[in-house]
Amino acid sequence: MSALMHATMSAWNRDETGAYTAEMNGWTLRVKWRPESTEDRRGFWWEADRAGTHLASSEIHEEIEVAMAHAEEFAAPGYPHRKAETD
């Protein structure tokens, strides 16, 4: 796991599909598992939804905590890489 990024584990709950979800700063965050296929490698990725806006990570992470930490970073107020119209 990254030495710099840590998820807020108490904020995340496992849902009926096996994904993990959290509500942060008006965003609904989800971390999902993707099994390995012939085209893609296996790992965890995240999605974020708010007010009709749906965004997903383009990176696959080997560890769930790293995917969660990236999702939390995205949902943080003032995240610089998020488009201004989603704030």
Secondary structure by P-SEA (a helix, b strand, c coil): ccccccccccccccccccbbbbbccccbbbbbbbcccccbbbbbbbccccccbbbbbccccccaaaaaaaaaaaacccccccccccc
